[in-house]
């Protein structure tokens, strides 16, 4: 499956990668992404577990409630 990412998603991944590589602090990354430090730590954890396509752009694979089948 081929994934295409927007410039915003690529920028987000770059910032998270910089945190993983200790290039910038979590506080600085959270400020740049307009997130809380806790939200950023969750993103970093998902990024280290699943890579760029697994967790950081999770919204691309989520199904909204209106699209899910009704039982």
N, C-alpha and C positions, 0 to 999 in steps of 0.2 A: 504494500500500500504506500503510495507516494503522498507525502505531506508537504503542503505549501504553507509557509508562514509569512505573516505580514512583517513589515519593518518594526512595528511595535513589539511583536513577539520575539523577533530576533534580538532586539535591544534588551528586552527583559531577560532572555537567556544569557546574553553576554554579561549582564550585571550579576546574575546569579552565579555564573561561572567564575567571575572575578572574586566573589565572596568565597567560593570553594577553594580558589587558588591563593587566598589571603592577600589579594591585591587591594581590596577595599574592605572596610568593616561592615558588619551587618547593619549597624546604625546608619551608615552612609548609604548603603544599598536600599534600605527601607525608605529613607528620605527621597532618594531618586525615583523609586517606584511608587511613592505615595502610599506606602503600606505601614502597618505597625510592625514592630520587631518580631512579634509572635507570628504574624502572617508570613513574614519573610523566612523565619526559621522553618515553618512548615513547607514552604516552597523549596528551600535548600535541601531539606530532608527528602522530599519527593524527587528532586533533581538527582541527588546522589543515588537513590534507589533505582529509579527508572530511566534516567537520562532525559534529554530535552523533550522527546516526544511523549514520554510517559506521564509526566505530572505537571509540567510547567504550562502546557497548553491544553490542560484537561478539558476546558470548556469546549474545545473543538469536537470532542467525542461524547459529550454529555447529551442526553436526550431530555428535552424539556417536558414538564408534566403534561402539557397539552398535546405533545406528540406521542406520549406513551400509550399503549393499548389499555382500554378500559376493561375491567373484569366484571 
